[in-house]
């Protein structure tokens, strides 16, 4: 049986509700997005946290949330892109202020790890300054913050979070050393895992060491995955396979993983209705 396909034993898991803690809905082709949204009930997807990449992305996700109550929008600026114009950034900050009762989080925000690998001369200072403003907004509004911060960048981000006493932090698809993981554990920061937990050894290592009380599941769709998901449209249903894998790696009953992840994500993003 292929682990990535929801057949056989996986079909029996459809009674368990899931939440996709991090997905870029606005980056799907329209037909793909419509298919995905039409299938949420079928795969027991109760909610999706629709993170944004910039001002227009945030507007789009807010509009989606009006059309489908399962969509919970977040507003932010993805760091793996050129810096925005100041006017564009101010529009985003203003949107967060005006729509703070509609957005569930500030995100996706963080630091440009991969962009710096491509552009060796890229200065990090301006990105840190922008991130600091988002962290301040998180502190001011009490909203959770969804972070793109991996490896050594996580140290900088932890410094900012600690400076402004922001504890509701979610490091999505995290990769990093045991040292920074220990700091994140002590601060109570959440980490979410994508379907690559089925085949990436680094991710398996983190799952084994991180507390299940501080875990969530995500897809980061439409980012594609390899292994058993090669060639498939990234879909929240893949989280069922992720939870099965995490159950094995943590040696925790699968039903307990489902319950814990659903509770973790619901409370963190204040999704209880």
C-alpha positions in Angstrom: 0.0 0.0 0.0 1.4 3.4 -0.9 1.6 5.6 2.2 0.7 8.8 0.3 -2.6 7.5 -1.0 -5.6 7.7 1.3 -6.8 4.2 0.7 -7.0 1.0 2.8 -6.3 1.9 6.5 -6.2 5.6 5.6 -9.8 5.6 4.7 -10.7 4.6 8.2 -9.0 7.7 9.5 -11.5 10.0 7.7 -13.5 10.3 10.9 -10.7 12.3 12.5 -10.8 16.1 12.0 -7.7 17.9 10.9 -6.5 21.5 10.5 -3.9 22.7 7.9 -1.9 25.1 10.0 -0.1 26.8 7.0 -1.2 26.9 3.4 -0.9 29.5 0.6 -4.4 29.3 -0.8 -4.0 32.3 -3.1 -1.0 30.7 -4.9 -3.1 27.8 -6.3 -4.5 27.9 -9.8 -8.2 28.7 -9.6 -9.3 25.3 -10.7 -7.0 23.6 -8.2 -8.1 25.8 -5.4 -11.8 25.2 -6.1 -11.1 21.4 -6.2 -9.3 21.6 -2.9 -11.9 23.6 -1.2 -14.7 21.4 -2.5 -13.0 18.4 -1.0 -12.4 19.8 2.5 -15.5 18.1 4.0 -14.7 14.8 2.3 -11.3 14.7 4.0 -12.5 16.1 7.4 -10.5 19.3 7.0 -12.2 21.6 9.5 -10.0 24.7 9.0 -7.1 26.0 7.0 -4.8 28.8 8.1 -4.4 30.8 4.8 -1.1 32.7 5.2 -0.3 35.7 3.0 2.8 36.8 1.2 2.1 40.6 0.8 -0.6 43.2 0.9 -2.5 41.9 -2.1 -2.2 38.3 -0.9 -3.7 39.4 2.4 -6.6 41.1 0.7 -7.3 38.0 -1.4 -7.2 35.7 1.6 -9.6 37.9 3.5 -12.0 37.7 0.6 -11.7 33.9 0.5 -12.5 33.8 4.2 -15.8 35.6 3.5 -16.7 33.0 1.0 -15.8 29.9 3.1 -15.8 29.9 6.9 -13.2 27.1 6.9 -10.6 29.6 5.7 -8.9 31.6 8.4 -6.7 34.3 7.0 -3.4 35.6 8.2 -1.7 38.8 7.0 2.1 39.2 6.5 5.0 39.6 4.1 6.9 36.6 3.0 10.6 37.3 3.4 11.9 35.2 0.4 11.3 38.1 -2.0 12.6 41.6 -2.6 11.7 44.2 0.0 8.5 46.0 -0.7 8.1 49.8 -1.2 7.5 51.7 2.0 4.0 52.7 0.8 3.1 49.0 0.2 4.4 48.0 3.6 2.4 50.8 5.3 -0.8 49.6 3.5 -0.1 46.1 4.9 0.4 47.4 8.4 -2.8 49.5 8.1 -4.7 46.4 6.9 -3.6 44.4 9.9 -4.8 47.2 12.2 -8.2 47.6 10.4 -8.8 43.8 10.0 -7.4 42.6 13.3 -10.8 41.1 14.2 -10.9 39.1 10.9 -7.3 37.8 10.7 -6.3 35.0 13.0 -2.6 35.7 12.8 0.3 37.8 11.5 2.1 35.8 8.9 3.8 34.6 7.0 6.8 36.7 8.1 10.4 36.0 8.9 13.9 36.2 7.3 15.1 35.4 3.8 17.3 32.3 4.3 17.1 30.9 0.8 17.2 34.3 -0.9 20.5 35.1 0.8 21.9 31.8 -0.5 21.1 33.0 -4.0 22.1 36.6 -3.5 25.3 36.6 -1.4 25.4 40.4 -1.1 21.8 40.7 0.2 21.7 42.8 3.5 19.7 41.2 6.3 19.2 44.4 8.3 16.2 45.7 6.4 14.4 42.4 6.7 15.1 42.3 10.4 13.7 45.8 10.8 10.5 44.8 9.0 10.2 41.6 11.0 10.6 43.6 14.2 7.6 45.7 13.2 5.5 42.6 12.7 6.6 41.2 16.1 5.6 44.5 17.7 2.2 44.2 16.0 1.9 40.6 17.4 2.7 42.0 20.9 0.3 44.9 20.5 -2.7 42.9 19.1 -2.1 39.6 20.9 -2.3 37.8 17.6 -0.2 34.7 17.0 2.7 35.1 14.6 3.5 32.5 11.8 7.2 32.5 11.0 9.5 31.5 8.2 12.8 31.3 10.2 15.2 28.3 9.8 18.7 27.3 10.8 20.7 30.3 12.2 17.9 32.8 11.4 15.8 31.3 14.1 18.3 32.7 16.7 17.6 36.2 15.5 13.9 35.7 15.5 13.9 34.2 19.0 15.8 37.3 20.1 13.0 39.5 18.8 10.2 37.4 20.2 11.8 37.4 23.6 12.5 41.2 23.4 8.8 41.9 22.9 7.5 39.1 25.1 5.7 37.3 22.2 5.1 33.7 23.2 2.4 32.8 20.6 5.0 31.9 17.9 4.6 29.3 15.2 7.7 28.2 13.3 6.4 26.6 10.2 8.4 23.8 8.4 11.3 24.4 10.8 14.8 23.1 10.3 17.6 23.7 12.7 20.0 22.6 15.4 19.2 20.9 18.7 20.5 24.0 20.5 17.9 26.3 18.9 15.2 23.7 19.2 15.9 23.6 23.0 15.5 27.3 23.2 12.2 27.1 21.3 10.9 24.3 23.5 11.7 26.4 26.6 9.9 29.4 25.2 6.8 27.3 24.3 7.0 28.0 20.6 5.1 25.8 18.2 6.6 23.9 15.2 4.5 22.5 12.3 5.4 19.6 10.0 4.7 19.0 6.3 4.2 15.8 4.4 8.0 15.6 3.9 8.1 14.0 7.3 7.5 10.7 5.5 10.9 10.8 3.8 13.2 13.6 5.1 15.5 12.4 7.8 16.2 15.8 9.2 12.5 16.4 9.8 12.1 13.0 11.4 14.8 13.9 13.8 13.0 17.1 14.8 9.7 15.2 15.3 11.3 12.7 17.6 12.9 15.4 19.8 10.1 18.0 19.9 7.2 17.9 22.4 4.0 16.8 20.8 2.3 19.4 23.0 4.0 22.0 20.8 3.3 20.5 17.4 0.9 21.2 14.5 0.6 19.9 10.9 0.6 21.8 7.7 1.1 21.4 3.9 2.6 24.8 2.9 0.6 24.2 -0.3 0.9 24.5 -3.2 4.6 23.6 -2.5 5.0 20.1 -4.1 6.3 17.1 -2.2 8.4 14.1 -3.3 8.4 10.5 -2.1 4.8 9.0 -2.0 3.4 12.4 -3.0 5.4 12.9 -6.1 3.3 14.4 -8.9 0.3 15.0 -6.6 -1.4 18.4 -6.1 -0.5 19.4 -2.5 -3.7 19.0 -0.5 -4.6 19.3 3.2 -5.7 15.6 3.0 -2.0 14.7 3.1 -2.0 15.7 6.8 -3.6 12.3 7.5 -0.5 10.6 6.2 1.7 13.0 8.2 -0.2 12.2 11.4 0.2 8.5 10.7 4.0 9.0 10.3 4.3 11.2 13.4 2.4 8.6 15.4 5.0 6.0 14.5 8.0 8.3 15.1 6.7 9.5 18.5 5.4 6.0 19.5 2.1 7.7 20.4 -1.3 6.2 19.4 -2.6 7.7 16.2 -5.9 8.8 17.8 -3.9 10.7 20.4 -1.9 12.5 17.8 -5.1 13.5 15.9 -6.6 14.8 19.1 -3.5 16.7 20.2 -2.8 18.3 16.9 -6.4 19.4 16.5 -6.5 20.9 20.0 -3.1 22.5 19.6 -4.0 24.3 16.4 -7.5 25.3 17.6 -6.2 26.9 20.7 -3.1 28.5 19.2 -5.1 30.2 16.4 -8.2 30.7 18.6 -10.5 28.7 16.2 -13.0 27.6 18.8 -16.5 28.7 17.8 
